[in-house]
């Protein structure tokens, strides 16, 4: 449990060394970036799945045709981004723009002095700040400084078999108590009450746990920036997750794929997963089709017989909490500013519907509309087609009430550390994975929930010190 790696410390030190050595000298937040502007920009995109990469290339081609700017598009795996950024900074070869960047990574690049923060302000002000979700702007800003241009969001969901719950006369699992009662009642030989991640090597486990933890007001850090995972609220969260995943979940390590497969096969009655599940749940993606007995004749069976909880409440919390992610466009310190600004403006206006339309279930627009048409993008999102091999309008597959919940969820979205100004620590934990390691050890019986909370607290405290 106390194994400690130096990857995040090395990343921070390596980037700082690159900055200090002058490799990034001559960069500024104004002008047109280093050297003469050549109307060519390098863009990294974290949307690297084949179908999304193809959709991005098509949208980018439209921008190139309209503007004459050449875009060198490179798709990048999210897990490799910290190391790639470090290497690019050291070599003086940072991209101009990066798309679909999660909040932790935005803050980590900002703390390392790698972001141009003038361009986001110019783009947001140009579009109109009131056209963006206010919470999205707050979570991607350091006071009055806009770190990025927020683009879209996905939300963490608790999906459950409504028919199983109805048969047992169980209430929707929107509190700790109701979720635990349902999980116990629905766990039988050969059937799990819930599917929840326990993989110690995957950030998905951290996301799953954080969604449960936030529901009980368990915070990564307190208002004094001290790591707070050993708080009573967090100890309760660890105990609850242990019960759900170990006592009422499938044995062995549960991954992003195995949790989905178990729910899709009808062998569990609840699953903690992101909103990216929704197209697959409706049988619209061949490589992840529901396989329950009823699904063979009706691919939509699970979508029609599942309930969805978007926010959960623990016993120590004053109100329910919604976990999710906001992804953004960022510009680096070395960006050619004019062309980069023009590109991001396009990707959040004329190219916006194509961008979030590639996967509407997991790319909920955080820009509601324009000054002239305040609901333009949310209306387009509701009518966008979801799915990969089969495409259907979102609002034909799911009821308007759920789409309202998803759209409203962005306003209620909370995240560990971000609101306290410790986004760099959040980014570092996504590299070191102390929470997934702790959850993996706990759910395999190696440590108690109380020991797990204490050890996770100590490890993240050490990581925090290494970043100072």
N, C-alpha and C positions, 0 to 999 in steps of 0.2 A: 504493500500500500504506500510505502514511503519512497518508492523509486522516484527520483526527480531528474528530468532531462533538462538540457540547457538550450533547447531549440529556440524558445521565444527570447531568451536573453541574448543568444547569438544573433537572432534576427534584429533585435533592437540595436545591439552594439554594432553589427555589420552595417546597418543603414546609417547609423550615426557616424561611423567611420567614413562612409562614402561621402556623406554631406560635409564632414570636416576636412576631408582631403581635397576638396575643391572639385570633385568629379561633377558636382552639380552646380558649380560656380557659374555666375552669369544668369541664373534663373531668377525670374521675378514674377509678380502676380499681375503685371500689366504688360502692355506691348503685344508682341506676337510670338513670344517664346524665343528660344535661342536661335541665332542665325537668321537668315532671310526666310520669310514665309514662302513655302513652295506649294501651298494648297494641297498638301498630302499629309494625312494623319494616320497614326497607328492606333487601332482600337482593339482592346481586349474585351471579350464578352464571356461571362461565366455561364451563359446559356449554351452549354456544349453538347447537349443531347442532339442526335442527328436531325430530328424533325425541327427542333427549335433553332439549331444552327442554320438550317436551310431557310427557315422563315426569316431569320435575321439577315442573311445574305440578300434575300429578295428586298427587304425594306431598305437596306443600305444601298442597293443598286438604284432604288428610286431617288435617294438623296444625292448620289453621285451624278445621276442624269440631270437633276434639277440644278445643282450648284456647280458642277465641274470640279468639285473637290474629290481627290482620290482617297479612298478609305482602304487601308490595309487591315482587314479583319482577321483576328486570331482568336479562336475559342480556347478557353482555359478552364481547367478543373478547379473548382472552388477550394478544395483541400490543398492544392499546390500553390495557391495565390501568394501566401506570405513569403515562401521561399523564392518564388519567381520575382516578386517585387524587390526582395533584397538583392538578388543577382542582377536584376536590371538596373537598380540604383547604383550598385557598385561599378557596373560597366558603363554608366552614363547613357543607358538605352531604355529609359522608362517609356512606356506607351504614352500617347497624348491623352487618351480617354479610356476608362474602364467601365463596363456596364454590368448591371445586376449584382452590384457589390453589397453584401450584407452589412448591417450596422457596425458590428464588431470590427470588421476589416476597415470600414471607413474611418472609424475612430483610431485604429491602430496606425494607419497611414498618416492621419492628421497629427498624431502624437510624435511621429517620426519626422515631421516636417516635409512630407512628400506631396502635399496637396496644394493646388491653386484654389483658393477660396473666394476669389473675386468673381470668377466665371459663374459658379452656382448662384451667387447673389444677383448677378446681371440677368441670368436666365429666368430665375424665379420672379424677380421684379418685372422683367419684360412680359412674362405671361400674366402676372398679377398674383400676388401672394394669396389673395382670397380665393383663387381657383384651386389651391392645394389644400389637402387635409391639414388642419392646424397641428394635430398631434404628430403627423409625419414630419412636418417641418421642425417641430421642437426636438424630436428624437434624432434628427440629423443636423442639429445645430449646436454650437458651443456658445451659449448666450446669443449675441447678435450676429455671430459668424456662421454662415451657412457652409457646412462642410461638403455638401453634395446636393444634387438635385434629386429628391426622392421620386421614384417612378411607380413602383407597384408593391404589393404586399401579398404574402400568404399567411393563413391563420392556422393554428393548431386546433384540431377538433377531437372530440370524443364521440365516435360513431358507435351506435349500438343497435342491436336487433330489436326493433319495435315489437315484432311478433313474439319473440321470446319474453320480453318484458310484459306484454299484455297477458300472455298465458299465465305468468306468475303473479300478475297484478302488482308489478313493481313500478315505482315512480321513475321518471327520467333521471339519469345519474348526474345531476347538476350540482351535487354537494359531495364532500368526502363520505359522509354517512350513507347517502343513497347509493353511491358508486360501490362502496364496500359491501353493503347489504345485497346489492344485485350480484356482485361478483361471487359472493359466497353462495347465494341461492342458485346461481346458474352453473357453478362448477360441479361437474359430475364425472364419473369415470369415462374417459375418452372425449370430454368436452371441457374447455377452459372458460372461465368467467370473463377473462380479459386478455388481450394481446398488447403487451407493452415492452418497449425495447430495454435490453440489458447488455448490449454489446459494448464492451469497455473501450473499443477502438473506433467508435463512430460518434460524430457530433450529434447524430439523430437521437442517441440516448440522452445526451445533455438537453436537447430541445424537449424531449418527452418529459424528462424529470422537471425541467424548469416550468413547464406548463402546469404541472401538478403543484410545484412549490409556490409559484406566484399566487395560486388560488388560496393559499393559507398565509399570504403576506410574508413568505420566506424570501429574504433579499440576499443578494450576493454580498453587498456592502451596506453599512448603515450610513447615516447622514454625516458621520465623521470620517467616512471613507475606510473604516475598518471592516475587514472581512467578517461576515456575520452568519456563516453557515452552521455555526454551533448554537444558534438561538433556539429558544423553545419552539418557535414557529417552524423552523427548518427541521428540528428533530421530529416533529409531528409529520412533516412532509416526507422525510425519509422513511419513517415507520409505515406511512400509508402506501408509499410506492412499493416498499418491500412486500407488504401484504398483497397488493394488486398483482405485482409481477411474479413473485415467488410462490405465494400460497395459492393464488387463483389463476396463475398464468401457466403457459407450457414450460416444461423443464428444459434446461440447457440454455445456451446463449440465444437470445432473441434479437434478430436484426431487423433492419428496415424491410427486408424482403420476407423474412419468415413471419413477422407479425401480420403483414398484409395477406400472405398465403393462408395463414390459419383462419383469419376472419373470412376471407373469400371462400374457403372450403366449407364454411359453416361449422367449424370446430371451435369457435369462440363467439361470445355474444357481445363483446365490446372491443374497441381498438382505439389507441391513441395514435393519431397520424395527422399529417398536414392536409390542407384543402386540396393539394395535388391529387389526393385519392379519388376525388369526385368523378372524374371522367372514367377512371378504371372501374369504380364501383358500379357505374352504369353500363359496363360491358362494351366500352368504346375503344379499347386498346387491346389488340390481340395478344401481345406478349404479357399481359397481366389481366387475364379474364377471370371473373368470378367462377369458381368451380363447385359451388354447393350443389346438392342433388337437384334442387328446384331450378338452379341457374342454367342447367343444360338445355332446357326447353325455353326458358325465359331469361336472357342475359341481363335484363333490367330488374330481376327479382330483388337483389340486395338493395339497389337504389330505392325501390318502391317499399321495401320493408325495413328500412333503417331510419332511426331517428338520429338527430345530430345536436350535440351540445357544443356551443361555441365559447362559453365561459363557465368556469367552475368556482365553487366557494368552499373554503375550508373553515374549520370551527374557530380559528383565531383571526379570521379576516372580517373586515367590516363590510366588504362588498365582493362580488365575484370578480375574477380577473381573466383577461383574455391574453394569451400568449401568441406571438406571431413574429414575422420578420418583415422589415421594409428594405427593399433593395433599391439602389441608387446608381446614378451616373456620377462619376468623379473625374476631375481633370488633375493631372499631375503638375508639379512645379515646372517641368520642362516642356509643357504642352505648347504647341503653336496656338495661341489663344483665340485668334479670330476664327479659324476653321473649326477648332474644338467647340467653341461657343455655338457656332452655326449648326454643328452636328447635333449637339444636345438639345438645342432649341427645336430642331426638326423631330428628334426622337421623342419629344414630349409634346408635340403638336401634330403636324401633318403625318408623321410616321407612328404616332402613339397608338392608334387603334390596331395597327398591324403588329406592334410590339407586344401589347398585352393580349392581343387576339391569338397569339401562338399557343397560349395555355391559360385561358381566362380563369380556370378554377384555382390557379396558383399565382396569378398575376392580376390581383384586384387593383384597379387604378387608384392612385392616391391624388391624382389631379382630377377633380370631379368634372370640369368642363372648361369653357372659355368665358371671357367677360361677356361676350355676346350671347352665348348659349351655355348657361351655367351647369346644365346636366348632360351635356353632349357626350362625354366619355363614359359616364356611368350608364347612360342609356345604351350606348354602343356595346359596353361590356356585357350587359344583360342579354343582348341579342347575339353576342359572339358565339361561334360554334366551338364546342368542346369535343375532345376526343382526338385520336390519332388515325387509326384505320377506318373508323366510322366517325363522322362529324355530325353533330346535332346542335341546334341552338340551346344555349345554356338555360334560357327561361322556358324551354319546352321539356327539358329533362328534369329540372328541379323547380319547386314551387317558389313564387315570389317572396314568401316569408323567409325562406332560407337565404335567398339572394340579398334581401334586406339585412339579415343578420351578418352576412359576410361583409357587405359594404359598411355597415355601422361598426363592425368589429375593429376597424382601423382606428377609429376615434377612441376606443377603449383599450387599445393594445398597450401592454406594459412589457418592459424588459429589465432583466437584472443589470444593474450597474450603469445603464445608459443615462437615466434621469439623474443619477448622482454624479455624473461627469467622469465615470470610470470606464468609459468605452474601450480604452486601450487594454485594460485588464480583461474585459470581455473577449476582445480579439485574441489575446494571448491564451486564454483558457480554451478557445476553440482550436488552438494549435497543440496545447499540452494535453487536453482532454482529462483533467483531474476529476471532473464530475462523472463522466462515463466509467472511468476506472473504479471510482468509489461505488457507483451503483452496481457495476459488475461484480465486485467483491462482496457486496452486501447481499445481492440476490442469489449468489452461489453459496451463501452460508459462511463466508470467511470472516465476516465482521457483523456486529449488531448494528442496527440503525443509529444508535447513539454514538458508537465508535466511528461509524462511517461519517457522520456529521462532523465530528471532532477532527478526524484525519483529513477530510476534504478541506475543512477550514484552515488547518495548518499548512497544507500543501499550497493552497491558493494564496495564503499570506506570504509564503516564501516566494511564490511567483510574483506577487505584487512588489515585494522588496527588490527583486531582480530587475524590475522595470524602472526603478527610480534612479 
